[in-house]
């Protein structure tokens, strides 16, 4: 259990780096407070993980050539809705301009995971055994 918690925390901080990089690169994506980047990383990663089964079921019914595009557009919709809810509360200071920007954020998080998984496999691979 300790390994799982350590993995989740380290992956959350690595995702924070991806979120900070995306906020710097994408013009329609911003996080007002640098401290809130960690909260945004956990919020985005958690919402995409919870929404993935539904997103996959919808995307899997399409033509295989459309599957990636539809997957990222639906993931962008999830990111946009979560950011609208978070921005509406005003506590986090998260802003996503639209569904296209949300899709770019989702793609950036996925690309960041692939890049980090290649560079640091021990951090991005979920532990399966041990304490």
JOQUIQUI-V189184 format. One record per pair of residues at least 12 apart in sequence whose C-alpha atoms are under 7 Angstrom apart, sorted by the first residue. I is the first residue (numbers start at 1). GAP is how many residues later the second one is. D is the distance in whole Angstrom. If there is no record, write none. Layout:
[[I | GAP | D] [I | GAP | D]]
This chain:
[[1 | 130 | 5] [2 | 129 | 6] [3 | 124 | 7] [3 | 128 | 6] [4 | 123 | 6] [7 | 116 | 6] [7 | 119 | 7] [10 | 113 | 7] [11 | 112 | 7] [11 | 113 | 6] [12 | 26 | 7] [12 | 29 | 6] [12 | 30 | 6] [13 | 25 | 6] [15 | 26 | 6] [16 | 21 | 6] [16 | 22 | 5] [16 | 25 | 5] [18 | 91 | 6] [18 | 94 | 6] [19 | 18 | 7] [19 | 22 | 6] [20 | 17 | 7] [22 | 83 | 7] [22 | 86 | 7] [28 | 68 | 6] [28 | 69 | 5] [28 | 73 | 6] [29 | 66 | 6] [29 | 67 | 5] [29 | 68 | 6] [29 | 72 | 7] [30 | 64 | 6] [30 | 65 | 5] [30 | 66 | 7] [31 | 62 | 6] [31 | 63 | 5] [31 | 64 | 6] [32 | 61 | 5] [32 | 62 | 6] [33 | 60 | 7] [36 | 56 | 6] [44 | 35 | 7] [48 | 27 | 7] [48 | 30 | 7] [55 | 16 | 7] [55 | 19 | 6] [56 | 15 | 7] [59 | 12 | 6] [72 | 31 | 5] [72 | 34 | 7] [72 | 35 | 7] [73 | 26 | 7] [73 | 30 | 5] [75 | 28 | 6] [75 | 31 | 6] [76 | 23 | 5] [76 | 24 | 6] [76 | 25 | 7] [76 | 26 | 4] [76 | 27 | 4] [76 | 30 | 6] [77 | 22 | 5] [77 | 25 | 6] [79 | 23 | 5] [80 | 16 | 6] [80 | 18 | 6] [80 | 19 | 6] [80 | 22 | 5] [83 | 12 | 6] [83 | 13 | 6]]
